[in-house]
Amino acid sequence: MSNAQLYLAIGLPCITVMTALVISLVQISGIRDDIRSLVSKLDLLTGKVAEMDTRLAVLEERGNK
């Protein structure tokens, strides 16, 4: 086995694994950004629901007087 064959036998799998790891990290980063976006939208919606609940409570108090 020549040195070139040895380098290919060791190098190609290493390069393949490292490439797969980099691609996975990029995908995980994208998923993380998507989740953060969804959480911020959910927080906004939760705030709106709480605001509506407060407004309804005020209206109910006015109606009971």
C-alpha positions in Angstrom: 0.0 0.0 0.0 1.5 3.3 -1.0 1.5 6.5 1.0 -1.1 8.0 -1.4 -3.5 5.1 -0.8 -3.0 5.3 2.9 -3.7 9.1 2.9 -6.9 8.5 0.9 -8.0 5.6 3.1 -7.7 7.8 6.2 -8.3 11.2 4.8 -11.5 10.7 2.8 -13.6 9.3 5.7 -12.3 12.1 8.0 -13.2 14.7 5.5 -16.6 13.1 5.0 -17.3 13.0 8.7 -16.2 16.6 9.3 -18.4 17.8 6.4 -21.4 16.0 7.8 -20.8 17.6 11.2 -20.6 21.1 9.7 -23.8 20.5 7.7 -25.5 19.3 10.9 -24.4 22.3 12.9 -25.7 24.7 10.2 -29.0 22.9 10.2 -29.3 23.0 14.0 -28.5 26.7 13.9 -31.3 27.2 11.4 -33.8 25.2 13.5 -32.7 27.2 16.6 -33.5 30.4 14.8 -36.9 29.2 13.7 -37.7 28.1 17.3 -36.7 31.5 18.6 -38.9 33.2 16.1 -41.9 31.0 17.1 -41.3 31.7 20.8 -41.2 35.4 20.2 -44.5 35.2 18.3 -46.0 33.1 21.0 -44.9 35.6 23.6 -46.5 38.4 21.6 -49.8 36.4 21.4 -49.7 35.7 25.1 -49.3 39.4 25.8 -52.3 40.2 23.6 -54.5 37.6 25.3 -53.5 39.0 28.7 -54.4 42.5 27.5 -57.8 41.3 26.2 -58.4 39.5 29.5 -57.7 42.8 31.4 -60.0 44.7 29.1 -62.8 42.2 29.6 -62.4 42.3 33.4 -62.8 46.1 33.3 -65.9 45.8 31.1 -67.4 43.2 33.5 -66.8 45.5 36.5 -68.5 48.3 34.7 -71.4 46.1 33.8 -71.8 44.9 37.4 -72.0 48.5 38.8 
